[in-house]
């Protein structure tokens, strides 16, 4: 029964989020920048730049990970 629930959860999760590591990293980035803005009082322009650079780095890492997986299969 637990195996069926695990498979069902993975399938349901997979409908919305294909790459869990990408989603988790993006949420952590948003939370970190939010904390910087609210608690440390970082300027909005700097926060926007941090979000942009952070997202680009996260996407580059995700792309590299996907490429490694693809080339390992061959």
N, C-alpha and C positions, 0 to 999 in steps of 0.2 A: 504493500500500500504506500509506503514512504517513497519508493522508487517512482511510482506513478505520480505522486504529488511533486516530486523534484522535477520530473520531466515536464509536467504541466506548467510548473512555475517558470522553468527555463524557456519554454515555448511562448508563454504569455509575455515574459520579459523581453524575449527576442523580437516580438512583434513591434515593440516600441523602441528598444535600444539594441542595436546590433553589436556595438563594441562597449562593453561595460566599463573597461578601463578608461576609455575616452570620456564617457559620461561622468565617471567618478572624478577624474582629473579636472574636468570643466567645472563641476560643482564645487570642488575644493578651491579652485582658482577664484570663482565668484565669491565664495565665502571669505577667502583671505582678503580680497580687495575690499569687500564690504566692511570687514573689521578694520582695515586700514583707514577707510573713509570715515567710519563712525567713531572709532576710538582714538586713532592717531591723528585724525584730521588732515589726511592727505588731500592735496588739491585735486579737483575733479579731472583736470586735464591729465595729471600724472596717473590717476586711477584709470582713466580711459586708455592711456598708453600701456599701462601694466596689463590691462585686460587684452588689448590687441596683441602685444608681444607674447603673453602667456598662451593665448589661444593659438597663435601661430606655432609656438613651440610644441604644444600638445598635439596639434594636427600633424606636425612633422614627425613626432615620435610615433604616433599612431600609424602613419604611412610607412615608416621604416619597419615597424613591427609587422604590418601586413605584408610588406615585401619580403621580409625574412621568412615568414610562414609560407608564402607562395613558392619561393625558391627552394625551400627545404623539401617540399612535396615532390619536386621534379627529380 
